[in-house]
Every structure is written in structure tokens, then in C-alpha cells.
Amino acid sequence: MSRTMAEAQLPKRVDAVKLVDNNQQLNADIDSKNLTRLLDAVVHCNEPVHCEIQFERDQDKNRLLTGSCNTNVVMICQRCLGEVSLPVTSRFQLGLVFDDDQARQLPKRLEPVELDENGQLDLWVVMEDEVLLALPAFPMHTNGECQLEQTEPEPDYTDSDEKRPNPFDVLAKLKQK
């Protein structure tokens, strides 16, 4: 039986083992002001990070953290160098483990996340990691929306009638002397 816990604010630390055992769902936000690594990676993020997560076990009894998180960020457009507002969404399925041995035994489809010795998990760090991984490497406005007026490049051509001086003519004259 699945239960839902709806809170305005996602708890920072949780007992992940207990949440997995209860097949717990969390639907909540993280105030983006608390995510300093995210704030360092973008111009600004004034919206909360909305998280919908499920603690569960798969058919092989692996502890899983499955779900999605999303927000909107402002980054620098790599085309016009102006600010661009971008939606960021991450969908994930993570394997919850206690040590490297358990991490190695996870199926390849699962990225391991290590719990502390008491089964505690810092949810804010995990969700911040997911948002950071979902940021575009080259943020850009959609075509036609850049602030920079793009002019057509001038054609690179030479007039065949125009005789250009050969820079090696000087060397040829020196060689004749």
C-alpha cells in the first residue's frame, strides 16, 4: 500500500531505509536559495525545485529512489551572451546503497547513492545533483529569439580582375641580385 506525504518543503534529511520499507512517496519543493551549488552554476534561480519522488524496491529487492525534479533557471545564452530562461527537468532512478560493494552489485541502469551508516539520506544534495546534471552544457535561446542581431556574414571573395601583389616578388628580386 502506497502512502503520500505532501509537504510544502521537502525534508533535508530522511531515513531512506524506513521510507523504502513503507513505499513512501514525497511530493514537495526545495527552496532554491538553499541550493548553493545550483546558484553558483546559473545566473539565478528564483523558483523552487519541485520534487516528486518514490522510495521503493525493485523486483530484485534493490532499494530505489525514483522520480523527477524540475525548476526554471536563468543562464547565459552561448549564442548572444544575453540571459535566457530555461526549464530544467530531471527524471531519475537511483539505487540506495550503504557501501561500494553494494554499489558494484547494482544493475548498470541504476546510479548508486550512498546512505550513511544509519540509513539517512540528504535529499537536498541528491535533488541538487539531479538538477545540476540536467542543466544544458550550451544554453541558448531558441532560434530567432537571441537578443543579438545576427547579420549575414560578408562573402569572402576576391575580384579576379584585381591584381594582388605577390609577397614573394621581393624575395625573387633579392635572389636575382
Buried (B, 14 or more C-beta within 10 A) or exposed (E): EEEEBEEEEBBEEBBBBEBBBBEBBBBBBBEBEBBEEBBEBBEEBEBBBBBBBBBBEBEEEBBBBBBBBBBBBBBBBEBBEEBBBBEBEBEBBBBBBBEEEBBEEBEEEBBBBEBEEEBBBBBBBBBBBBBBEBBEEEBBBEEEEBEEEEEEEEEEEEEEEEEEEEEEEEEEEEEEE
